[in-house]
Amino acid sequence: MRCFIAADINDGLRKEIEKLQSEFKRRIKNQTGIKWVKPELIHLTLKFLGDVEDQRAGEITEAIQLVCAEQKNFELEFSTVGTFGRPAKVLWLGGEKQSSELEKLVQDIEQSFEELGFAKEQRPFSAHLTLARIKDDRPNRQLAEFIDNFGKVNAGSITVDSVCFYKSQLTSAGPVYTLLRKINFGQI
């Protein structure tokens, strides 16, 4: 099974994301090659595990529980938009500054999963919510100009108080995410 670990976002932020995506769709004339992520599927990925044998679900859950037992709730604000890649491949919503609590959570997850034999992520962690994937270079110039002129966004914030273990199935209609386990902070 294909798996990842994430923090969920609330419905208020999903509504703001929907408005933000509508604004982008309205202003970007050539949308060929832009695949918008459905707001109900958006989450904050903390660690992508890739393909994992089904029988490892128990040890993965246990590792998440151990990490979450030591965590305290924290707030994350989403106020900027940007892209990854040159040419841009991902349009995202993120925060102006990285949260020290989130950095600690991600480091603890990385360390715990490295002990289980999962490869450590080599790129620095960048907290973001993927708004769209860009498969074509055509909208890039217009997108870059739009983002430069967009300014600060007031999309809201979330309280991170748990970590979710998801299974991901890729289908022709898009990904299907199945929640395998949600683990609250401060509990064993």
C-alpha positions as CSV (number, residue, x, y, z in Angstrom):
1,M,0.0,0.0,0.0
2,R,1.1,3.5,-0.8
3,C,1.3,5.6,2.4
4,F,2.0,9.0,3.9
5,I,1.8,10.8,7.3
6,A,0.0,14.1,7.5
7,A,-1.6,16.8,9.6
8,D,-5.2,17.4,8.6
9,I,-6.6,20.9,8.0
10,N,-10.0,22.2,9.1
11,D,-13.1,23.1,7.1
12,G,-12.6,26.8,7.5
13,L,-9.2,26.6,5.8
14,R,-10.6,24.4,3.1
15,K,-13.2,27.1,2.3
16,E,-10.5,29.7,2.1
17,I,-8.5,27.4,-0.2
18,E,-11.5,27.0,-2.4
19,K,-11.8,30.8,-2.6
20,L,-8.1,31.2,-3.3
21,Q,-8.2,28.5,-6.1
22,S,-11.3,30.3,-7.6
23,E,-9.3,33.6,-7.6
24,F,-6.4,31.9,-9.4
25,K,-8.7,30.2,-11.9
26,R,-10.4,33.6,-12.6
27,R,-7.2,35.5,-13.2
28,I,-5.0,32.9,-15.0
29,K,-6.2,32.8,-18.6
30,N,-4.3,29.8,-19.9
31,Q,-5.0,27.0,-17.5
32,T,-3.8,24.2,-19.9
33,G,-1.7,21.9,-17.8
34,I,-2.8,23.0,-14.4
35,K,-4.5,20.3,-12.3
36,W,-6.2,21.8,-9.3
37,V,-6.2,19.7,-6.1
38,K,-9.7,19.2,-4.6
39,P,-9.9,21.1,-1.3
40,E,-11.3,18.1,0.5
41,L,-8.1,16.2,-0.4
42,I,-5.6,18.9,0.8
43,H,-3.5,18.1,3.8
44,L,-0.1,19.0,5.3
45,T,2.2,16.1,4.4
46,L,4.8,15.4,7.1
47,K,6.4,12.3,5.6
48,F,5.8,10.4,2.4
49,L,6.5,6.7,3.0
50,G,5.8,5.3,-0.5
51,D,4.9,1.7,-1.0
52,V,4.7,-0.2,2.3
53,E,3.8,-3.8,3.0
54,D,0.4,-4.1,4.7
55,Q,1.8,-6.0,7.7
56,R,4.0,-2.9,8.6
57,A,0.9,-0.8,9.5
58,G,1.2,-1.8,13.2
59,E,4.8,-0.7,13.6
60,I,4.1,2.5,11.6
61,T,1.2,3.3,13.9
62,E,3.3,2.5,17.0
63,A,6.1,4.8,15.7
64,I,3.6,7.7,15.2
65,Q,2.1,7.1,18.7
66,L,5.6,7.4,20.3
67,V,6.3,10.6,18.4
68,C,2.8,12.1,19.2
69,A,3.1,11.2,23.0
70,E,5.7,13.9,23.4
71,Q,4.0,16.6,21.3
72,K,2.0,19.6,22.3
73,N,-0.7,21.4,20.2
74,F,0.5,24.3,18.1
75,E,-0.9,26.8,15.6
76,L,0.1,27.1,11.9
77,E,-0.9,30.2,9.9
78,F,-1.2,30.1,6.1
79,S,-0.5,33.4,4.4
80,T,1.7,33.1,1.3
81,V,1.5,31.5,-2.1
82,G,4.4,30.2,-4.1
83,T,5.7,27.5,-6.4
84,F,8.2,24.7,-6.4
85,G,10.4,23.9,-9.4
86,R,11.8,25.8,-12.4
87,P,9.7,25.8,-14.4
88,A,7.0,25.7,-11.7
89,K,5.5,22.2,-11.0
90,V,3.6,22.9,-7.8
91,L,1.5,25.9,-6.7
92,W,1.3,26.0,-2.9
93,L,-0.1,27.8,0.1
94,G,2.3,28.2,3.1
95,G,3.3,30.4,6.0
96,E,5.7,33.3,6.1
97,K,7.8,31.7,8.7
98,Q,8.6,28.1,9.7
99,S,7.1,26.9,13.0
100,S,9.7,25.6,15.5
101,E,7.1,23.2,16.8
102,L,6.4,21.8,13.3
103,E,10.1,21.5,12.6
104,K,10.5,19.5,15.8
105,L,7.5,17.2,14.9
106,V,9.0,16.6,11.4
107,Q,12.5,15.9,12.8
108,D,11.0,13.4,15.4
109,I,9.0,11.7,12.6
110,E,12.1,11.5,10.4
111,Q,14.3,10.0,13.2
112,S,11.6,7.5,14.2
113,F,11.1,6.3,10.6
114,E,14.8,6.2,9.8
115,E,15.0,3.7,12.7
116,L,12.3,1.6,11.0
117,G,14.4,1.6,7.8
118,F,12.7,4.3,5.8
119,A,14.9,6.7,3.9
120,K,15.5,10.1,5.5
121,E,14.2,13.0,3.4
122,Q,17.2,14.8,1.9
123,R,15.4,18.1,1.0
124,P,14.7,20.5,3.8
125,F,11.1,20.4,5.0
126,S,8.9,23.2,3.7
127,A,5.4,23.3,5.2
128,H,2.9,23.8,2.4
129,L,-0.5,22.8,1.1
130,T,-0.5,21.9,-2.6
131,L,-3.1,23.9,-4.4
132,A,-2.3,22.7,-8.0
133,R,0.2,20.6,-10.0
134,I,1.5,22.1,-13.2
135,K,2.1,19.7,-16.0
136,D,2.8,22.2,-18.7
137,D,5.1,25.2,-19.1
138,R,2.5,27.4,-20.8
139,P,0.9,28.9,-17.7
140,N,4.3,29.5,-16.0
141,R,5.0,33.1,-17.0
142,Q,1.5,34.3,-16.2
143,L,1.5,32.3,-12.9
144,A,4.8,33.8,-11.8
145,E,3.6,37.4,-12.5
146,F,0.4,36.7,-10.7
147,I,2.1,35.3,-7.6
148,D,4.6,38.2,-7.6
149,N,1.6,40.7,-7.5
150,F,-0.6,38.6,-5.3
151,G,0.7,39.7,-1.9
152,K,-0.1,38.3,1.4
153,V,-3.1,36.0,1.8
154,N,-5.3,35.7,4.9
155,A,-6.2,32.0,4.5
156,G,-6.4,31.3,8.2
157,S,-4.7,28.9,10.6
158,I,-5.0,25.4,11.9
159,T,-4.3,23.9,15.3
160,V,-2.1,20.9,14.8
161,D,-3.1,18.5,17.6
162,S,-2.7,15.1,15.9
163,V,-1.0,13.2,13.1
164,C,-2.8,11.0,10.5
165,F,-1.6,7.8,8.8
166,Y,-3.1,7.6,5.3
167,K,-3.2,5.1,2.5
168,S,-3.2,6.6,-1.0
169,Q,-4.6,4.9,-4.0
170,L,-4.0,6.5,-7.4
171,T,-7.0,6.2,-9.7
172,S,-7.9,7.7,-13.1
173,A,-10.3,10.0,-11.3
174,G,-7.6,11.2,-9.0
175,P,-6.2,10.0,-5.7
176,V,-8.3,8.4,-3.0
177,Y,-7.0,8.8,0.6
178,T,-8.1,6.4,3.3
179,L,-7.4,7.3,6.9
180,L,-5.8,4.3,8.6
181,R,-5.2,6.0,12.0
182,K,-5.4,9.4,13.6
183,I,-3.2,9.8,16.7
184,N,-3.8,12.8,19.0
185,F,-0.9,14.6,20.7
186,G,0.0,13.8,24.3
187,Q,-1.6,10.3,24.3
188,I,-0.1,6.8,24.3
